[in-house]
Amino acid sequence: MYPLAALCIWLVGLFSLISCKMPHSVKNLSYTAVPSDPLDTRIYRLENGLTIYMSPNSKEPRIYTSIAVRAGSKNDPAETTGLAHYLEHMLFKGTDSIGSLDYEKEKIELQKIIDLYEQYRSTDDPDKRADIYRQIDSVSNIAAQYTVPNEYDKLLSSIGARGTNAYTWVEQTVYLNDIPSNQLENWLTIEAERFRNPVMRLFHTELETVYEEKNMTMDSDSRKIWENLYASLFRKHTYGTQTTIGEAEHLKNPSIRNVIDYYRAWYVPKNMAICMAGDFDPDEAISIISEKFSVLEAKPVPEFIPPVEEIIQEPVETHVYGPESEELVIGFRFDGANSQDALYLAVIDKILFNQTAGLIDLNLNQQQMVLDAGSMLIPMKDYSTHILSAKPRENQSLDDVRTLLLEQLELLKQGDFPDWLPEAVINDMKIEELKTWESNKGRTESYVDAFIWDMEWGTYQERLETLASITKEELIMFAREHYVCNYAVVYKHHGKDKESPKIAKPPITPLSVNRSQASEFARELLSRTPATIEPEFIDFEKDITTTAITGDIPLLSVHNDENDLFSLYYVFDTGTNHNRSLDTALDYLTYLGTSTMSPREFNQELYRIGASFSVYTSEDHLYIKLSGLQQNFTKAVQLIEDLLVDAAPDNEALEKLKDGILKERADDKLSKRKIMFEAMSSFGKYGPSSPFTNVLSNEEIAAATPQTLLDNIHQLLRYRHRVFYYGPLQPEKAAATLSKLPHLSGELLPPPGETVFEELSRKEGLVYVVDYDMTQAEVLMLKKDLPYDASRVPLITLFNEYYGGGMSSVVFQELREAKALAYSVFSVYRTPRTKREHNYIFSYIGTQSDKLPEALEGIEGLMQHLPESPELFQTAQNGIREKIRTERITREKILFSREDARRLGNDHDLRRDIYAQIGNFSFDDIKAFHQERLRPENSVMLVLGKLENLDMETLGKYGKVETLTLEELFGY
């Protein structure tokens, strides 16, 4: 059908098969590799079937690891959906060795719990179910006496791991860790044990945590959209017939036996892969992996036969409702990630939307026909989906949004896009790939994709070459055949969801938390002494080269010796506190061209040369970022500076922008996240007058003229600023190149005067409540404390690690593990961004409304009394020490590390102080800090939830209760 592309695909696939067969003998193990692979990938397979992907990278002494299992929600039994996700949670609970004090006694109680749950799920009588659950609760407390909760997390924290987490999706469950390179053997010892024989302990409290996660999804409008879209696209396949989180009824009636059966069926070596990238010797690493993981028994993998979906003959429409803003989403179904479809889709997706010069970018976003339009390709093993989405403008119907999105597909089918665009898309993909593979995480994510999709690494590696062979004519032919009336569309309306089930709060007796004990496995592992890695700290003078572009404009440079990409930043000490019009002016800039180039021509040229630019503003500073290929550095800089000094007015664009801003402001007042973490958080710190509300009023927006906004833009380069450069040019050459540009000459102006907002000190407890239609209630607790002082940072760092900063902290253990009061909870003593700001006690919990009294009591109880655990204190100390020893701040992060230090008045890398002092503290130090600083009185409590479900009497115990309107929070 597409002869040239088909031939190229066949040839690349053949070459990949040949090139991957390059065995190398390594202690009786062999690996495959692809010639000219920039990642130097080695792929091993142990005798039991376990696959290992390796990419050595000595940039920093750390290793990013992903252990992937080819099993997800599509493999869940139909009668117990959500099982794959639940098993993911249970893989953090330990084994008969990790987390167990006396497994022989514990397993007797665990078997009772397994049997009780089978009785529970087969019983319909409410009274009998309640009685069985009381037994489950009682036996669970007995079993908990023999466990060490969160011991897995404590072990990982002790060895200096960070980012310990996992995720489950439709066909994969992936376990993540970023570890110090000297702890590789310890990590492999832990992980091999973790997957050997996971124990389903602490089940009923973890199930309650999953309930809370389910509540979060029921409060998520975006989750409703995706679940309905996939249900329409996949009528037979479990991609659409069941969800990852699971049905509420199934969560209420769990089966531990089914969880165990799922583990035994799918968590087998042939169905798993260890993906790792970082600073290690591959020969040594595979030797350890073989020793540790060969104990896993080889087993056959159950066959999953994907149902064959029928062709969609006409659009399938679904309507969903929720409290957030309206949106329209269109989805098309295609063949899977290994198919020819996926190759064409990768190019087509970026022809439609590449955030600069795609059809959706230019025709819908730049022309301001809709709000936030875009497209997204989601490759999966059995099928792929291509998604188009947009939000309506004020008084615009969702039908109109649908028509406009589909019109872009018609333009694609007509070939109404530049001939050069497919080549530019491939260049863009190459740049993205280079950026992705700069990080160890990005490398392992590529390995995970290849493994889950069952794709040869050679095929994955060379896919861009294959894509480059696809012609414009072939893309048009593909689009004409595949983008017809075969799609699903979801209309997301603003309104009440009448089908939002609620999971009732079960009675749970808090479990005992054996913080001061450790399993024999943990004691032995932590007694080991790995080779020491010495820390490396940034020296701002040596690691950053400072030159001058002109007398007033310094250039701060860090050399890129990895690839031919550059990043350039214009950094201004000017923000919205200096100029309330700045945000609006910079928004306006994105819709403008110059006196010689239309907006369309400008964006097309920027994309054609492989460059991109973005702008970030805050209350006190502004960044303009330009990045791309070094070969086009001068051209890219010239384009951006021409735009800044020669942006041409456009009255129509401004009028559309005004309408768009007003609609986005209305939508912001429907966004739970915007309300809680921006509007309410700012109100809690400053009251009604704050940096958040320091914006142009709706009336001022309406009165804005092109010239007033352009004056703000044209004057930007006349203000004092500095330039950051990360790229392959030597600093002197970069400075010389920039100095030749005409816009960087003349004396620069100081920043405009700044409006300073005072953080409020409270003399009594206050509770601010905002009504929002949701299942959960979310709470932020804030309390202003001392001004920033760098000398306190080492102790604060240790306190946060022990108290509330991670999964091994006392806050997480008490409120999530022992009491099952939340899915997400944390409490930290937060230091500020700038020297003039204060430290804050900052606590958060999201929980069912009927659990709120217990949750608040739990948070306040921990603020009044700090549980003591010498073992946990040692874990916190060791973890911080190991992380600092192996952390390397590199690339452009060096420049921003200096910038962050400067804003706090620090002249050196503060990690040096933390590392030098962390071992000098005792538990008494953090106990004294807790007693002095974490006093809950006079705190501000911010509560977001459905007013009728909130216990106002309980809230009144914490201070004077006041219900706030959205107008009071947002200022408009």
Secondary structure, 3 states (H helix, E strand, C coil): CCHHHHHHHHHHHHHHHHHCCCCCCECCECEECCCCCCCCCEEEECCCCCEEEEEECCCCCEEEEEEEECCCHHHCCCCCCCHHHHHHHHCCCCECCCCECCHHHHHHHHHHHHHHHHHHHCCCCHHHHHHHHHHHHHHHHHHHCCECCCHHHHHHHHCCCEEEEEEECCCCEEEEEEEEHHHHHHHHHHHHHHHHCECCCCHHHHHHHHHHHHHHHHCCHHHHHHHHHHHHHCCCCHHHHCCCCCCHHHHHCCCHHHHHHHHHHHCCHHHEEEEEEECCCHHHHHHHHHHHHCCCCCCCCCCCCCCCCCCCCCCEEEEEEECCCCEEEEEEEEECCCCHHHHHHHHHHHHHCCCCCCHHHHHHHCCCCCEEEEEEEEECCCEEEEEEEEECCCCCCHHHHHHHHHHHHHHHHHCCCCCCHHHHHHHHHHHHHHHHHHCHHHHHHHHHHHHHCCCCHHHHHCHHHHHHCCCHHHHHHHHHHHCCCCEEEEEEEECCCCCCCCCCCCCCCCCCCCCCCCCHHHHHHHCCCCCCCCCCCCCCCCCCEEEECCCCCEEEEEECCCCCEEEEEEEECCCCCCCCCHHHHHHHHCCCCECCCCHHHHHHHHHHCCEEEEEEECCCCEEEEEEEEHHHHHHHHHHHHHHHHHECCCHHHHHHHHHHHHHHHHHHCCCHHHHHHHHHHHHHHHCCCCCCCCCCCHHHHHHCCHHHHHHHHHCHHHECEEEEEEECCCHHHHHHHHHCCCCCCCCCECCCCCCCCCCCCCCCCEEEEEECCCCEEEEEEEEEEEECCHHHHHHHHHHHHHHCCCCCCHHHHHHHHHCCCCCEEEEEEECCCCCCCEEEEEEEEEEEHHHHHHHHHHHHHHHHCCCCCHHHHHHHHHHHHHHHHHCCCCCCHHHHHHHHHHHCCCCCCCHHHHHHHHHHCCHHHHHHHHHHHCCCCCCEEEEEECHHHCCHHHHHCCCEEEECCHHHHHCC
